[in-house]
């Protein structure tokens, strides 16, 4: 099996499972919008989950990214036992540290909540809900840390199915417990499901330890590999916790704005993040161990190839998705959320936030490949420092814009800084490696932008007629489907006329699978 075929297959598997996870997550958001609208209860849930989710995101991503290159370096030196010494020792240390932090977080919750929602009155319903759900969700960080290391071990063995299925389980548990317990505990049911999900994920990933002869319940404090992982991880986690703190920043700044402001931002931001994950997660996770191996083996040709493939195959989806989300923002929000307590005013407000956040979609999708390329080169500090500086610039810009744009100030500042951070990372990576295949990437992305502009033009012409003739959500869906299919056909046909090599490769892979099935 050649390299592009192997990459395609693993990317496809992760993408399909990500799609299922996204579907379950979206179903949860639709149910929450119907039952709770965009008000105090939902604001409280988003506020309480912002800090636990931030640390879960940082830990899951950082532990995989920091751990994989070190593990592969030891394994490539024909020292499997030493590689597992690093893995086992680091996992045991992590459980100890995160267990202590989890206990302290629950005990010190009142101090955290006062900082998190300074605009909430202590005796208010919103404050009490934030406190309760924060304590329920805080232990998520322990299980996210465990899952990050276990997923990294699976990736080093080129086994993607179980770690890719883990988010499906998490989203499924959140949805299930929301449905089962909403009558008894209200919005708190979603917080309970958010905790149960990572616990079940851990159970799914544990077999790689149970069936391994090298794992020991022991920490070798003198192991050089353990020290190396620690040196790489500490700056990454420290700076990245701040760099990715957009949800926390939004929570703090919107606590003084009218009720619903945080919900508008959270609905739209989550929809963009779901799209980014669907587009980029499969390719980014598949490319990362390959780039890591190329760097460890001092193979610049493979390094250049995999980086180029990753960027171009993410671009072919991210660029049209950006235009599509901007074009369909309001009908999409109406179709998904406008029912029950979610009003037409909420639809308009959330749609505006979605349009702004969507301008950052392509930058976020590319960022997954660019950041992973730094990590593959054992450089966790550069992306973290860029993000660290960026969050302060973002906070300053948002603070300046709030008097003029209200809640949209957070979306504008986020999108501006996403583009700036990506540009900075690409420049620095090019300066340090000279291996980015820049000419081919620019030519390919230019074709995609031109094709996406044609698609966007069609959507802006067709959508006003669709909205004018659709009086119900069902009618809107029925009319949007053919419009969307025509938009997709325009994009694909434009790429075909522009002779896009990426489209040709995807076509060959797709047709090859169909022919293979027909021949069975």
VOGU-3710 file (C-alpha; in Angstrom, 3 decimals, decimal comma):
1> xxxxxxxxxx> 0,000/0,000/0,000  1,524/3,370/-1,028  1,749/6,355/1,279  -1,103/8,408/-0,184  -3,479/5,404/-0,097  -2,626/4,615/3,530  -3,080/8,263/4,489  -6,385/8,420/2,633  -7,774/5,323/4,350  -6,864/6,414/7,881
11> xxxxxxxxxx> -8,101/9,956/7,181  -11,390/8,583/5,865  -11,910/6,397/8,947  -11,275/9,276/11,340  -13,430/11,624/9,274  -16,394/9,221/9,220  -16,236/8,701/12,985  -15,820/12,450/13,479  -18,939/12,977/11,380  -20,902/10,660/13,662
21> xxxxxxxxxx> -19,571/12,487/16,719  -20,477/15,826/15,181  -23,975/14,573/14,428  -24,494/13,504/18,039  -23,081/16,779/19,344  -25,292/18,774/17,025  -28,333/16,774/18,137  -27,526/17,721/21,726  -27,282/21,404/20,802  -30,607/21,256/18,954
31> xxxxxxxxxx> -32,318/19,680/21,960  -30,787/22,212/24,354  -31,885/25,130/22,170  -35,444/23,830/22,147  -35,666/23,192/25,887  -33,636/26,114/27,230  -33,420/28,675/24,376  -30,642/31,251/24,681  -31,017/32,311/28,286  -29,714/32,054/31,831
41> xxxxxxxxxx> -29,626/28,238/32,112  -27,795/27,640/28,873  -25,425/30,553/29,556  -24,662/28,874/32,895  -23,889/25,548/31,216  -21,553/27,122/28,673  -19,865/29,141/31,444  -19,379/26,141/33,740  -17,964/23,959/30,960  -15,559/26,564/29,590
51> xxxxxxxxxx> -12,659/25,911/31,990  -12,951/22,077/32,192  -13,336/21,859/28,418  -10,355/24,167/27,927  -8,071/21,969/30,010  -9,502/18,812/28,458  -8,789/20,222/24,991  -5,263/21,284/25,908  -4,421/18,042/27,698  -5,860/15,730/25,051
61> xxxxxxxxxx> -4,085/17,568/22,265  -0,817/18,308/24,050  -0,287/14,858/25,505  -0,738/13,182/22,142  1,395/15,751/20,344  4,218/15,840/22,904  4,264/12,128/23,629  4,113/10,666/20,084  7,445/12,066/18,723  9,365/10,979/21,853
71> xxxxxxxxxx> 7,836/7,491/21,818  8,572/7,063/18,106  12,163/8,230/18,593  12,795/5,466/21,138  10,912/2,899/19,068  12,837/3,805/15,899  16,030/3,020/17,800  14,768/-0,568/18,278  14,077/0,018/21,956  10,429/-0,919/22,438
81> xxxxxxxxxx> 10,885/-1,578/26,148  12,414/1,875/26,660  9,595/3,471/24,656  7,040/1,794/26,899  9,030/2,852/29,933  8,399/6,441/28,862  4,716/5,755/28,133  3,977/3,926/31,387  5,923/6,272/33,631  4,383/9,358/32,065
91> xxxxxxxxxx> 0,841/7,958/32,278  1,263/7,040/35,953  2,695/10,455/36,798  -0,131/12,153/34,931  -2,799/10,226/36,834  -1,208/11,268/40,134  -0,913/14,964/39,239  -4,303/15,350/37,558  -6,008/13,426/40,357  -4,735/15,963/42,883
101> xxxxxxxxxx> -5,706/18,884/40,637  -9,212/17,437/40,203  -9,737/17,303/43,971  -8,402/20,835/44,469  -10,573/22,184/41,653  -13,754/20,851/43,251  -12,793/22,259/46,662  -11,740/25,679/45,321  -14,657/26,068/42,909  -16,060/29,247/44,569
111> xxxxxxxxxx> -12,806/31,123/43,879  -12,759/30,010/40,247  -16,412/30,921/39,669  -15,986/34,458/41,004  -13,254/35,031/38,442  -15,139/33,224/35,683  -18,448/35,118/35,881  -17,715/38,458/37,583  -20,995/39,881/36,306  -23,177/37,272/38,072
121> xxxxxxxxxx> -24,713/38,000/41,479  -23,739/35,336/44,042  -27,341/34,638/45,056  -28,611/34,379/41,470  -29,836/31,217/39,735  -27,120/31,541/37,101  -24,355/31,606/39,698  -25,681/28,542/41,543  -26,008/26,599/38,292  -22,473/27,504/37,231
131> xxxxxxxxxx> -21,140/26,339/40,608  -22,983/23,003/40,530  -22,087/22,125/36,950  -18,477/23,257/37,320  -17,950/20,817/40,196  -19,526/17,999/38,195  -17,421/18,646/35,091  -14,043/19,514/36,602  -12,854/15,850/36,939  -13,098/15,650/33,138
141> xxxxxxxxxx> -9,496/16,862/33,077  -8,253/13,644/34,744  -9,872/11,330/32,207  -8,973/13,613/29,301  -5,331/13,389/30,332  -5,466/9,592/30,464  -7,228/9,472/27,098  -4,642/11,784/25,550  -1,759/9,453/26,431  -3,634/6,286/25,482
151> xxxxxxxxxx> -4,678/7,796/22,136  -1,069/8,753/21,480  0,007/5,140/22,049  -2,588/3,939/19,547  -1,387/6,491/16,980  2,216/5,327/17,316  1,017/1,853/16,326  -0,951/3,307/13,368  -4,163/2,139/15,023  -6,718/4,911/14,576
161> xxxxxxxxxx> -10,110/3,234/15,084  -10,419/3,249/18,890  -9,113/6,795/19,543  -11,221/8,065/16,637  -14,295/6,349/18,110  -13,723/7,900/21,551  -15,327/11,290/20,677  -18,372/9,407/19,355  -18,801/7,847/22,779  -18,351/11,194/24,525
171> xxxxxxxxxx> -20,938/12,943/22,354  -23,292/9,976/22,685  -23,103/9,986/26,477  -23,782/13,725/26,655  -26,862/13,311/24,464  -28,090/10,193/26,292  -27,889/11,660/29,792  -29,449/14,923/28,629  -32,445/12,945/27,384  -32,649/10,653/30,419
181> xxxxxxxxxx> -32,214/13,148/33,257  -33,537/16,463/31,945  -36,884/16,076/33,718  -35,168/15,396/37,049  -32,245/17,881/37,096  -32,712/20,171/34,081  -29,600/21,525/32,353  -27,425/19,756/34,948  -28,162/16,526/33,050  -25,909/17,715/30,227
191> xxxxxxxxxx> -23,056/18,343/32,647  -23,420/14,816/34,035  -23,289/13,349/30,525  -20,200/15,433/29,759  -18,380/13,707/32,641  -19,598/10,174/31,907  -18,353/10,388/28,297  -14,599/10,666/29,059  -14,902/7,889/31,655  -16,340/5,525/29,040
201> xxxxxxxxxx> -13,644/6,671/26,578  -10,979/5,571/29,042  -12,569/2,129/29,289  -12,521/1,865/25,483  -8,821/2,770/25,240  -7,497/0,697/28,158  -6,999/-2,599/26,236  -3,720/-1,354/24,762  -2,327/-1,314/28,325  -4,030/-4,468/29,543
211> xxxxxxxxxx> -2,650/-6,539/26,669  0,871/-5,112/26,813  3,763/-6,859/28,555  5,866/-3,708/29,048  3,469/-1,513/31,069  4,265/-1,232/34,798  2,660/0,676/37,676  5,935/2,466/38,238  7,466/5,894/37,638  11,150/5,943/36,703
221> xxxxxxxxxx> 12,004/9,508/37,692  15,474/9,214/36,142  14,316/8,054/32,701  15,616/10,589/30,120  12,539/10,062/27,942  10,215/10,974/30,805  12,216/14,120/31,439  12,114/14,975/27,740  8,314/14,631/27,618  8,048/16,788/30,739
231> xxxxxxxxxx> 10,281/19,505/29,292  8,235/19,569/26,097  4,865/19,394/27,807  5,145/21,990/30,564  5,603/25,061/28,339  3,061/23,721/25,870  0,347/23,175/28,485  1,114/26,409/30,330  1,037/28,666/27,302  -1,592/26,747/25,376
241> xxxxxxxxxx> -4,046/26,852/28,258  -3,938/30,620/27,826  -3,647/30,520/24,053  -6,816/28,437/23,662  -8,720/30,261/26,375  -11,227/31,842/23,987  -14,220/30,204/25,675  -13,054/31,424/29,078  -12,438/34,911/27,711  -15,933/34,939/26,190
251> xxxxxxxxxx> -17,427/33,799/29,501  -15,720/36,542/31,517  -16,514/39,369/29,080  -20,132/38,364/28,348  -21,054/37,929/32,022  -21,758/41,671/32,082  -23,791/41,644/28,830  -27,508/40,770/28,435  -28,570/37,144/28,994  -28,123/35,024/25,883
261> xxxxxxxxxx> -24,900/36,685/24,705  -22,726/33,737/25,699  -25,221/31,309/24,150  -25,093/33,141/20,800  -21,315/32,910/20,761  -21,203/29,319/21,989  -23,753/27,990/19,487  -21,987/29,592/16,533  -18,444/28,907/17,711  -19,239/25,256/18,376
271> xxxxxxxxxx> -20,772/24,884/14,934  -17,611/26,288/13,346  -15,410/24,067/15,530  -17,484/21,014/14,614  -16,957/21,865/10,958  -13,232/22,354/11,489  -12,958/19,000/13,250  -14,881/17,237/10,510  -12,687/18,760/7,826  -9,265/18,605/9,415
281> xxxxxxxxxx> -9,185/16,049/12,225  -8,825/12,945/10,079  -6,074/14,368/7,892  -4,229/16,080/10,756  -4,139/12,969/12,937  -3,111/10,758/10,018  -0,369/13,123/8,841  1,102/13,796/12,297  2,795/10,420/12,996  4,033/10,322/9,393
291> xxxxxxxxxx> 5,628/13,763/9,644  7,069/12,751/13,031  8,653/9,638/11,508  9,998/11,667/8,573  11,649/14,105/10,960  13,013/11,327/13,184  14,453/9,563/10,102  15,868/12,820/8,641  13,789/12,309/5,484  13,087/15,839/4,142
301> xxxxxxxxxx> 11,357/14,563/0,982  8,695/12,698/2,977  8,387/15,615/5,409  7,691/17,998/2,524  5,275/15,561/0,846  3,118/14,888/3,896  2,911/18,558/4,883  1,856/19,486/1,351  -0,714/16,678/1,150  -2,178/17,635/4,518
311> xxxxxxxxxx> -2,608/21,325/3,674  -4,045/20,736/0,202  -6,519/18,045/1,234  -7,776/20,144/4,130  -8,023/23,188/1,858  -10,243/21,439/-0,678  -12,902/21,157/2,046  -12,210/24,121/4,339  -12,279/26,851/1,692  -15,747/26,059/0,293
321> xxxxxxxxxx> -17,050/25,373/3,826  -16,085/28,922/4,817  -18,111/30,435/1,991  -21,032/28,082/2,539  -21,371/28,861/6,255  -21,298/32,603/5,621  -23,919/32,306/2,884  -26,345/29,987/4,706  -25,808/31,322/8,230  -29,378/32,434/8,997
331> xxxxxxxxxx> -31,360/29,690/7,231  -29,011/27,134/8,791  -29,585/28,499/12,294  -33,332/28,648/11,674  -33,355/25,068/10,443  -31,280/23,739/13,351  -32,362/25,724/16,379  -35,458/27,888/15,873  -38,032/25,937/17,825  -39,312/25,852/21,397
341> xxxxxxxxxx> -37,688/28,626/23,452  -35,215/29,574/20,709  -36,784/32,607/18,972  -36,310/34,262/15,579  -34,346/37,019/17,327  -31,985/34,380/18,705  -31,608/32,995/15,170  -30,564/36,368/13,777  -28,134/37,080/16,622  -26,523/33,623/16,415
351> xxxxxxxxxx> -26,348/33,800/12,615  -24,360/37,042/12,775  -21,867/35,447/15,157  -21,622/32,400/12,874  -20,780/34,558/9,856  -17,944/36,231/11,748  -16,555/33,016/13,210  -16,735/31,330/9,795  -14,101/33,729/8,446  -11,625/31,947/10,757
361> xxxxxxxxxx> -12,620/28,427/9,662  -9,912/27,937/7,039  -7,210/29,370/9,319  -8,259/27,013/12,118  -8,295/24,007/9,800  -4,838/24,768/8,378  -3,591/25,474/11,885  -4,066/21,829/12,858  -1,482/20,750/10,260  0,912/23,649/10,813
371> xxxxxxxxxx> 0,925/23,273/14,605  1,391/19,504/14,364  4,380/20,064/12,087  6,066/22,130/14,803  5,279/19,411/17,346  6,671/16,716/15,047  9,957/18,659/15,105  9,851/18,587/18,941  9,062/22,321/19,038  6,094/22,832/21,326
381> xxxxxxxxxx> 7,174/26,270/22,489  6,765/28,293/19,272  3,028/27,618/18,670  2,355/28,034/22,388  4,121/31,398/22,528  2,273/32,612/19,441  -1,027/31,575/20,993  -0,034/33,067/24,348  0,633/36,474/22,824  -2,454/36,119/20,629
391> xxxxxxxxxx> -4,907/35,646/23,505  -3,831/38,950/25,075  -4,158/40,738/21,733  -7,557/39,108/21,283  -8,694/40,186/24,748  -7,522/43,752/24,125  -9,246/43,970/20,746  -12,473/42,496/22,150  -12,452/44,932/25,071  -12,069/47,865/22,669
401> xxxxxxxxxx> -14,863/46,647/20,389  -17,494/45,674/23,006  -18,991/49,206/23,265  -19,588/49,177/19,504  -20,307/45,520/18,665  -21,544/44,017/21,968  -21,178/40,205/21,907  -19,907/40,255/18,297  -16,711/41,903/19,541  -15,537/38,491/20,790
411> xxxxxxxxxx> -16,196/36,841/17,433  -14,423/39,577/15,475  -11,343/39,540/17,706  -11,180/35,727/17,561  -11,296/35,629/13,755  -8,727/38,384/13,291  -6,255/36,725/15,642  -6,797/33,260/14,104  -5,604/34,588/10,745  -2,648/36,440/12,290
421> xxxxxxxxxx> -1,501/33,425/14,307  -1,628/31,103/11,284  0,330/33,576/9,157  3,002/33,889/11,843  3,374/30,116/12,264  3,603/29,477/8,521  6,270/32,153/8,132  8,358/30,790/10,992  8,005/27,210/9,771  9,102/28,227/6,281
431> xxxxxxxxxx> 12,094/30,127/7,664  13,225/27,128/9,717  12,652/24,259/7,287  12,344/25,550/3,686  10,331/22,345/3,115  6,774/23,618/2,658  6,245/22,985/-1,071  4,963/26,553/-1,201  4,483/26,904/-4,965  2,308/23,799/-5,300
441> xxxxxxxxxx> 0,279/24,715/-2,211  -0,378/28,272/-3,413  -1,417/27,114/-6,892  -3,756/24,466/-5,481  -5,352/26,791/-2,924  -5,850/29,475/-5,595  -7,874/27,007/-7,656  -9,964/26,162/-4,615  -10,635/29,819/-3,777  -11,787/30,563/-7,329
451> xxxxxxxxxx> -14,085/27,530/-7,369  -15,471/28,459/-3,927  -16,227/32,011/-5,083  -18,343/30,629/-7,928  -20,170/28,406/-5,457  -20,713/31,329/-3,058  -22,128/33,478/-5,862  -24,732/30,818/-6,597  -25,705/30,554/-2,931  -26,157/34,317/-2,508
461> xxxxxxxxxx> -28,455/34,350/-5,542  -30,505/31,295/-4,617  -30,914/31,592/-0,850  -33,137/34,727/-0,725  -35,729/32,923/-2,873  -35,522/29,853/-0,672  -36,110/31,852/2,508  -38,966/33,777/0,912  -40,851/30,617/-0,073  -40,177/28,415/2,983
471> xxxxxxxxxx> -42,601/28,995/5,853  -41,610/26,001/7,991  -38,371/24,303/9,046  -39,303/21,227/7,008  -39,959/23,337/3,942  -36,647/25,101/4,427  -34,803/21,785/4,570  -36,549/20,518/1,433  -35,573/23,648/-0,495  -32,032/23,881/0,866
481> xxxxxxxxxx> -31,042/20,358/-0,188  -31,178/20,935/-3,988  -29,583/24,366/-3,596  -26,728/22,790/-1,630  -26,276/19,971/-4,155  -26,086/22,462/-7,011  -23,530/24,501/-5,036  -21,431/21,377/-4,498  -21,676/20,501/-8,195  -20,552/24,015/-9,161
491> xxxxxxxxxx> -17,533/23,750/-6,848  -16,514/20,297/-8,082  -17,032/21,164/-11,745  -15,012/24,362/-11,339  -12,147/22,380/-9,802  -12,400/19,907/-12,686  -12,122/22,706/-15,249  -9,183/24,157/-13,320  -7,506/20,718/-13,382  -7,173/20,357/-9,647
501> xxxxxxxxxx> -4,822/17,416/-8,876  -6,416/16,982/-5,449  -9,839/16,449/-7,028  -8,309/13,921/-9,416  -6,761/11,969/-6,540  -10,009/11,937/-4,571  -11,889/10,817/-7,680  -9,495/7,927/-8,273  -9,736/6,779/-4,668  -13,546/6,955/-4,700
511> xxxxxxxxxx> -13,946/5,206/-8,059  -11,378/2,595/-7,070  -13,401/1,678/-3,994  -16,613/1,375/-6,004  -14,948/-0,838/-8,621  -13,401/-2,982/-5,908  -16,809/-3,568/-4,332  -18,448/-4,326/-7,664  -15,799/-6,932/-8,433  -16,416/-8,837/-5,196
//
